[in-house]
Amino acid sequence: MMTKEFVDKISYEVVGAAINVHKKMGRGLMESVYHECMKEELNNKKLKYFTELTIPVFYDEKKLAVRFRCDLFVENCLVVELKAITRFVLEHEAKLLNHMRLLKAPKGILINFNCSNIFKEGQRTLVNEYYANLK
C-alpha cells in the first residue's frame, strides 16, 4: 500500500539524485544529457522507474490517438519532468499536473538543471488529491 511517507521518501531520493547530477555535470547541457544522468542515479539508488513513458489519453472511455510522454515515472507514484531552461513557466506546472492526473500519481517534481542551485531554485514539487487521500 502506498503511503505519504513512501511517496515523500521517493521524492527526497529523486531530488537528491538531481542534486548529484547537477554537482557533477553543472548547468548548460541539453535536457537529454541530464535525463541519461538521472537514469544512472536512479539505477544507483535501485529505484524502479519508467522513462519516456507514453501516457494514453481517454475521452468518454475511448482511447484517443494523442498521447503525452513523461520523462520519468518513479516507483509508480512520482512523475518527474526534467528541464534545462531559463525559468519555469505556468505551462510546465500544468503539464506536470496533467501527467499526474492521467497516471493517478500523488506527487510530481519539475527539475530545472539550468540553475545555480537545484534545491533552492531548480525544483518545484506539486501534489494533488491522490496525495491528500494517502495515509
C-alpha positions in Angstrom: 0.0 0.0 0.0 1.3 3.4 -1.0 1.7 5.9 1.9 2.6 9.6 2.1 5.8 8.5 3.9 6.7 6.3 0.9 5.9 9.0 -1.7 7.9 11.6 0.3 10.9 9.2 0.6 10.9 8.6 -3.2 10.6 12.4 -3.8 13.6 13.0 -1.4 15.7 10.4 -3.2 14.9 11.9 -6.7 15.7 15.4 -5.6 18.9 14.1 -4.1 19.7 12.4 -7.4 19.1 15.6 -9.3 21.4 17.5 -6.9 24.2 14.9 -7.5 23.7 15.2 -11.3 23.9 19.0 -11.1 27.0 18.9 -8.9 28.8 16.6 -11.4 27.6 18.0 -14.7 26.9 21.7 -13.9 24.5 23.7 -16.0 24.2 24.5 -19.7 23.8 21.0 -21.1 20.9 19.6 -23.2 18.0 18.1 -21.3 18.7 14.7 -22.9 22.1 14.6 -21.1 20.5 15.3 -17.7 17.9 12.7 -18.5 20.5 10.0 -19.1 22.4 11.1 -15.9 19.2 10.9 -13.9 18.6 7.3 -15.1 22.0 6.4 -13.9 21.4 8.0 -10.5 18.0 6.2 -10.1 19.7 2.9 -11.1 22.4 3.5 -8.5 19.7 4.1 -5.9 17.9 0.9 -7.0 14.7 2.9 -7.7 12.2 1.4 -10.3 11.1 3.8 -13.0 9.7 4.2 -16.5 11.5 6.6 -18.8 9.8 8.4 -21.7 6.6 6.8 -20.6 3.7 7.2 -23.1 0.6 8.2 -21.3 -2.7 7.3 -23.1 -5.5 9.8 -23.1 -9.2 8.8 -22.9 -12.3 10.7 -23.7 -15.7 9.2 -22.7 -13.8 5.9 -22.1 -12.5 6.0 -25.7 -8.7 6.0 -26.1 -7.6 8.9 -28.2 -4.9 9.0 -30.9 -3.0 11.6 -28.9 -0.6 10.8 -26.2 1.5 12.5 -23.6 5.0 11.5 -22.6 6.5 11.9 -19.2 10.3 12.0 -18.7 10.3 9.7 -15.6 7.7 7.9 -13.6 9.4 6.7 -10.4 8.1 3.8 -8.2 4.6 4.2 -9.8 4.0 7.3 -7.6 6.2 10.2 -8.7 6.1 12.0 -12.1 9.4 13.8 -12.8 9.7 16.3 -15.6 13.2 17.4 -16.5 14.1 20.8 -17.9 17.2 22.7 -19.0 15.6 26.1 -19.4 15.9 29.8 -18.4 13.0 29.6 -16.0 9.8 27.7 -15.2 6.5 28.9 -16.7 2.9 28.1 -15.8 2.7 25.6 -18.7 5.3 23.4 -17.1 3.2 23.1 -14.0 0.1 22.5 -16.0 1.7 19.7 -18.0 3.0 18.1 -14.8 -0.4 18.2 -13.2 -2.0 16.7 -16.3 0.6 13.8 -16.2 -0.1 13.3 -12.5 -3.8 13.1 -13.1 -3.6 10.8 -16.0 -1.2 8.5 -14.2 -3.1 8.8 -10.9 0.2 9.9 -9.3 0.1 11.7 -6.0 3.2 13.8 -6.5 5.2 15.3 -9.2 8.5 17.2 -9.5 9.7 19.7 -12.1 13.5 19.8 -12.1 15.4 22.5 -14.0 19.2 21.9 -14.4 19.9 25.3 -15.8 20.1 27.0 -12.4 22.7 27.7 -9.7 21.1 25.5 -7.0 18.7 22.7 -7.6 17.4 22.7 -4.1 16.7 26.4 -3.9 15.6 27.4 -7.4 15.7 24.3 -9.6 12.8 22.2 -8.5 9.1 22.5 -7.8 7.1 19.8 -6.1 3.4 19.5 -6.7 0.8 17.3 -5.0 -2.8 16.6 -5.9 -5.9 14.9 -4.4 -4.3 11.5 -4.7 -1.7 12.7 -2.3 -4.3 14.2 0.1 -6.0 10.8 0.2 -2.9 8.8 1.2 -2.5 7.7 4.8 
